[in-house]
Amino acid sequence: MSILVVGTVAFDSIETPRGSAERVLGGSASYFAVAASFFSPVQIVGVIGEDFPKEYLDLFSRRGINLEGIKREKGETFYWRGRYHEDLNVRDTKELHLNVLSGFVPRLPESYKEAEYIFLGNIDPTMQMEVLNQLRKIRLVACDTMDHWIQGSGHELRKVLGRIEILVINDSEARLLSGEHNIVRAARSILKMGPKVVLIKRGEYGVLQFSDSSIFATPAYPLEEVFDPTGAGDSFAGGFLGYLARTGDHSQRGLRRAIVYGSVVASFTVEDFGLKRLTTLSLEEIEERYQRFVELTDFHT
Ligand code: AMP
């Protein structure tokens, strides 16, 4: 089953304690699309500027990602510069230029309007809503957001939350959105805003899943070295939704497996800068690490 994603397609400049990278391919939609493409066909909706190189479009095409919904506009591509602290769970946004993204109105190609699995990646909630309103056969909608939109477009975001099944969000953003410091209380409060499931990403500490009837916790895959955490959240979401769309199994068991696949893909993303590691990754490597993950968390046998 194919997945539609809307989000940013970006140039990122990144500094981490391990090094830096200038103007590499990034953006919430880029990470999500490449991660999900290991499991399901992906259709991407986004905007790029005149400065966006063909080389990056080719990278998407090689992963079989449908680019009909990418619009090239006059101006520069969305640009983000971030710096990570020694504690990689903490990062500062040093620069954020919306550029061609400001005022972008997503118009879906006809061939996208039948999409059933949808990921509303981190982008202006007004654009997330525009996309939802053009879809005819929605089966499952997952959504991400960040502090920038929670603080600046809270009202619009609340409307989106009323129309989705799954919210994928960082712990600090869950606190900001709910006004609750305790993460369990934060999740409970977000569940009241609309989503049936809340997935709280806690960086190197893993993911917590909350629904009305269950809580599930997984660690992050332990790595000796993390080069660049950028895109871990979006890659997690891509692996997660990609696997769900492939199996169609939305049961608690299916969701839990999807969470582990998402965590596995994210663990590869952070092994190198930007999208580099994902471009050399194979499904065999994903399956192998999935098995290691099963062993890592097995305390029952
Ligand atoms: P993640 O590390 O998964 O939270 O996502 C990082 C990606 O988000 C980077 O590649 C950035 O280009 C992108 N990004 C940063 N700020 C924003 C924003 N305000 N809206 C949308 N995308 C953003």
Residues whose N, C-alpha, C, O or C-beta is under 5 A from the ligand:
A	BS01	AMP	T8 A10 D12 G26 G27 S28 W80 N122 I123 H148 P229 T230 G231 A232 G233 D234
